[in-house]
Amino acid sequence: MADLKCPKCGATVAPSDINCMDCGVDLAIARMQAQEELRASSIAATRIGPSGPVIAVTNAAAAGMIIPGESSDDTRLKVFDKQLADQLKAERGAALLTAIIGIVAGLALLCIAIGEFKHVGMEGIKTISFKSLRESDGFSPAFMAVLLLGNAIGALLCGVGQTRRFLAEVRAIAQVDRGEKPEVVVLSTWSQIGMLVLAVFCPLFGIVVGIMLKFSKDSDVKALGGQMLLFSLGVIALFIVNIIWGIAEAAMPKPAPAKA
């Protein structure tokens, strides 16, 4: 794919860039302004004379840009949607891979969780409490079963969300190829819920991935990273408070046994 240029300073930019790294201009707004200026100049050229319009139309058509008589939708399809399609083509492989990983990992964890639930039974699940966690040396089998189930649900939700994103990317690319207005491809709600579930049941995963997502240029992804960090740190804080509570409880003097 050919390098893209900043409409303001001409610097090379990546398809995923939101702002130009050199001049800092918003690329989407700058491209829209450049198109409007080109459209205005092309329309003005048609009024100059019989020779002017021919040159303007030929050059604009050769550049894949607007020509006199085109609507703003036609211009958008030729410029923005083509860039969008190229970007989606580069991203759909990752979406498909993460979808497969999420579904396979989710199904595997679900099978293990079901096996654990068969061993502990519902009575074992009812015994889970902060007090039982304080009194046990490690995680009880019942608690581990709940953790496995939560991680399985989170992974499956992410897998479904990424599958939906992959299909949306495929549809959008096909729509651009047909000259139609493509649907907007965004981070799936399924994926967002799944990542938050994983942040709760696997706080270490939530912290690591949350920090990574905070560096994203996509505002929705960046917001999700912040939410994952809050959820994970909140869960860790609960466990720390529970441990401190247990230490304080053990240090408290026990009441003397009542005399008969």
C-alpha positions as CSV (number, residue, x, y, z in Angstrom):
1,M,0.0,0.0,0.0
2,A,1.3,3.4,-0.9
3,D,2.4,5.8,1.9
4,L,-0.2,8.3,3.0
5,K,0.6,11.9,3.2
6,C,-0.4,14.6,5.7
7,P,-2.6,17.2,3.7
8,K,-1.0,20.1,5.6
9,C,2.7,19.4,5.8
10,G,3.1,16.5,3.4
11,A,4.7,14.2,6.0
12,T,4.3,10.4,5.7
13,V,1.6,9.1,8.0
14,A,0.3,5.6,8.8
15,P,-3.3,4.6,8.0
16,S,-4.1,4.2,11.7
17,D,-2.7,7.7,12.6
18,I,-5.3,10.2,13.9
19,N,-2.9,13.1,14.1
20,C,0.2,14.0,12.1
21,M,3.3,13.3,14.1
22,D,5.1,16.3,12.5
23,C,2.6,19.2,12.6
24,G,-0.1,17.7,14.9
25,V,-3.0,18.4,12.7
26,D,-6.1,16.2,12.9
27,L,-5.8,14.1,9.7
28,A,-9.5,13.5,9.2
29,I,-10.4,17.2,9.4
30,A,-7.4,18.2,7.3
31,R,-8.3,15.7,4.6
32,M,-11.9,17.0,4.6
33,Q,-10.8,20.6,4.3
34,A,-8.4,19.6,1.4
35,Q,-11.2,17.9,-0.4
36,E,-13.5,20.8,0.0
37,E,-10.8,23.2,-1.3
38,L,-10.1,20.9,-4.3
39,R,-13.8,20.6,-5.0
40,A,-14.2,24.4,-4.9
41,S,-11.2,24.9,-7.2
42,S,-12.5,22.3,-9.6
43,I,-15.9,23.9,-9.8
44,A,-14.3,27.3,-10.3
45,A,-12.2,25.9,-13.1
46,T,-15.2,24.9,-15.0
47,R,-16.2,28.6,-15.3
48,I,-12.9,29.8,-16.7
49,G,-13.3,28.6,-20.3
50,P,-13.5,25.6,-22.5
51,S,-9.8,24.6,-22.1
52,G,-9.6,25.0,-18.3
53,P,-12.3,22.5,-17.3
54,V,-10.8,19.7,-19.5
55,I,-7.5,19.9,-17.8
56,A,-9.0,20.1,-14.3
57,V,-11.3,17.2,-14.9
58,T,-8.6,15.0,-16.4
59,N,-6.2,15.7,-13.5
60,A,-8.8,15.2,-10.8
61,A,-10.0,11.9,-12.3
62,A,-6.5,10.6,-12.7
63,A,-5.7,11.4,-9.1
64,G,-8.8,9.6,-7.9
65,M,-10.2,12.8,-6.5
66,I,-13.3,14.8,-7.1
67,I,-14.4,16.2,-10.5
68,P,-17.0,18.8,-11.2
69,G,-20.4,17.4,-10.6
70,E,-19.4,14.9,-7.9
71,S,-21.2,15.0,-4.6
72,S,-19.4,15.0,-1.3
73,D,-20.4,11.3,-0.8
74,D,-18.7,10.4,-4.1
75,T,-15.5,12.2,-2.9
76,R,-15.6,10.4,0.5
77,L,-16.0,7.0,-1.2
78,K,-12.9,7.7,-3.4
79,V,-10.6,8.9,-0.6
80,F,-11.7,8.1,2.9
81,D,-13.4,4.8,2.2
82,K,-10.4,3.5,0.2
83,Q,-8.1,4.3,3.0
84,L,-10.5,2.7,5.5
85,A,-10.7,-0.5,3.4
86,D,-6.9,-0.7,3.3
87,Q,-6.7,-0.3,7.0
88,L,-9.4,-2.9,7.6
89,K,-7.6,-5.4,5.3
90,A,-4.5,-5.0,7.5
91,E,-6.5,-5.5,10.7
92,R,-8.9,-8.3,9.9
93,G,-6.2,-11.0,10.2
94,A,-5.5,-9.9,13.8
95,A,-9.3,-9.8,14.5
96,L,-9.7,-13.4,13.2
97,L,-6.7,-14.7,15.2
98,T,-7.9,-13.2,18.5
99,A,-11.4,-14.4,17.8
100,I,-10.1,-18.0,17.4
101,I,-7.8,-17.7,20.5
102,G,-10.7,-16.3,22.6
103,I,-13.2,-19.0,21.6
104,V,-10.7,-21.9,22.0
105,A,-9.4,-20.7,25.3
106,G,-12.9,-20.0,26.6
107,L,-14.1,-23.5,25.7
108,A,-11.1,-25.1,27.3
109,L,-11.5,-23.1,30.5
110,L,-15.2,-23.9,30.5
111,C,-14.6,-27.6,30.3
112,I,-12.1,-27.4,33.2
113,A,-14.5,-25.3,35.2
114,I,-17.4,-27.7,34.7
115,G,-15.1,-30.5,36.0
116,E,-14.2,-28.6,39.1
117,F,-17.9,-27.8,39.8
118,K,-18.7,-31.5,39.6
119,H,-16.2,-32.1,42.4
120,V,-17.1,-29.3,44.7
121,G,-20.9,-29.2,44.1
122,M,-23.2,-26.4,45.0
123,E,-22.6,-26.9,48.7
124,G,-18.9,-26.1,48.2
125,I,-19.8,-23.0,46.2
126,K,-22.0,-21.7,49.1
127,T,-19.0,-21.8,51.4
128,I,-17.1,-19.2,49.5
129,S,-16.7,-15.9,51.5
130,F,-14.0,-13.4,52.4
131,K,-13.7,-15.2,55.8
132,S,-13.1,-18.6,54.1
133,L,-10.4,-16.9,52.0
134,R,-8.7,-15.5,55.1
135,E,-8.8,-18.8,56.8
136,S,-7.5,-20.9,53.9
137,D,-3.8,-21.2,53.1
138,G,-4.6,-20.9,49.4
139,F,-7.6,-20.7,47.1
140,S,-10.1,-23.4,47.8
141,P,-11.3,-25.7,45.0
142,A,-14.7,-24.0,45.0
143,F,-13.1,-20.6,44.6
144,M,-10.8,-21.9,41.8
145,A,-13.9,-23.3,40.0
146,V,-15.5,-19.8,40.1
147,L,-12.3,-18.2,38.8
148,L,-12.1,-20.6,36.0
149,L,-15.8,-20.1,35.1
150,G,-15.4,-16.3,35.1
151,N,-12.3,-16.4,32.9
152,A,-14.1,-18.8,30.5
153,I,-17.0,-16.5,30.2
154,G,-14.7,-13.5,29.6
155,A,-12.7,-15.3,26.9
156,L,-15.8,-16.5,25.1
157,L,-17.3,-13.0,25.1
158,C,-14.0,-11.6,23.7
159,G,-14.0,-14.4,21.0
160,V,-17.6,-13.6,20.0
161,G,-16.9,-9.9,19.9
162,Q,-13.8,-10.3,17.8
163,T,-15.7,-12.6,15.4
164,R,-18.4,-9.9,15.0
165,R,-15.6,-7.3,14.4
166,F,-14.0,-9.6,11.7
167,L,-17.3,-10.0,9.9
168,A,-18.0,-6.3,10.1
169,E,-14.6,-5.6,8.6
170,V,-15.2,-8.1,5.8
171,R,-18.6,-6.4,5.0
172,A,-17.1,-2.9,5.1
173,I,-14.4,-3.9,2.7
174,A,-16.9,-5.5,0.3
175,Q,-19.1,-2.4,0.5
176,V,-16.2,-0.1,-0.4
177,D,-15.3,-2.4,-3.4
178,R,-18.9,-2.1,-4.6
179,G,-18.7,1.7,-4.2
180,E,-21.2,1.7,-1.3
181,K,-21.0,3.6,2.0
182,P,-19.3,1.1,4.4
183,E,-20.7,0.4,7.9
184,V,-18.7,1.8,10.8
185,V,-16.4,-0.8,12.4
186,V,-16.0,-0.2,16.1
187,L,-14.8,-2.1,19.1
188,S,-17.6,-4.7,19.8
189,T,-19.6,-4.4,23.0
190,W,-19.1,-8.1,23.5
191,S,-15.4,-7.6,23.5
192,Q,-15.6,-4.7,25.9
193,I,-17.7,-6.8,28.4
194,G,-15.4,-9.8,28.0
195,M,-12.3,-7.7,28.7
196,L,-13.9,-6.3,31.9
197,V,-14.9,-9.7,33.1
198,L,-11.4,-11.0,32.5
199,A,-10.1,-7.9,34.4
200,V,-12.2,-8.9,37.4
201,F,-11.4,-12.7,37.4
202,C,-7.8,-12.3,36.4
203,P,-6.5,-8.9,37.7
204,L,-3.0,-9.4,36.5
205,F,-4.3,-9.8,32.9
206,G,-6.4,-6.7,33.4
207,I,-3.5,-4.6,34.6
208,V,-1.1,-5.7,31.8
209,V,-3.6,-5.4,29.0
210,G,-5.2,-2.3,30.5
211,I,-1.8,-0.5,30.4
212,M,-1.2,-1.6,26.8
213,L,-4.6,-0.3,25.7
214,K,-4.1,3.1,27.4
215,F,-1.4,3.8,24.8
216,S,-3.8,3.2,21.9
217,K,-4.7,6.2,19.6
218,D,-8.3,5.0,19.5
219,S,-10.4,6.8,22.2
220,D,-12.7,3.8,22.7
221,V,-9.8,1.4,23.2
222,K,-8.0,3.8,25.5
223,A,-11.2,4.2,27.6
224,L,-11.5,0.4,27.9
225,G,-7.9,0.2,29.1
226,G,-8.7,2.7,31.9
227,Q,-11.8,0.7,32.9
228,M,-9.8,-2.5,33.0
229,L,-7.2,-0.9,35.2
230,L,-9.9,0.3,37.6
231,F,-11.6,-3.1,37.8
232,S,-8.4,-5.0,38.3
233,L,-7.0,-2.6,40.9
234,G,-10.4,-2.6,42.7
235,V,-10.3,-6.4,43.0
236,I,-6.7,-6.4,44.2
237,A,-7.6,-3.7,46.8
238,L,-10.4,-6.0,48.1
239,F,-8.0,-8.9,48.6
240,I,-5.5,-6.7,50.3
241,V,-8.1,-5.3,52.7
242,N,-9.3,-8.8,53.3
243,I,-5.7,-9.9,54.2
244,I,-5.2,-6.9,56.5
245,W,-8.6,-7.6,58.2
246,G,-7.5,-11.2,58.8
247,I,-4.2,-10.1,60.3
248,A,-5.9,-7.6,62.6
249,E,-8.5,-10.2,63.6
250,A,-5.8,-12.7,64.5
251,A,-4.0,-10.0,66.6
252,M,-7.0,-9.1,68.6
253,P,-7.1,-10.6,72.1
254,K,-9.6,-13.4,72.3
255,P,-12.2,-13.2,75.0
256,A,-11.6,-15.5,78.0
257,P,-13.8,-18.6,78.1
258,A,-16.8,-18.2,80.3
259,K,-16.6,-19.9,83.7
260,A,-19.0,-22.7,84.4
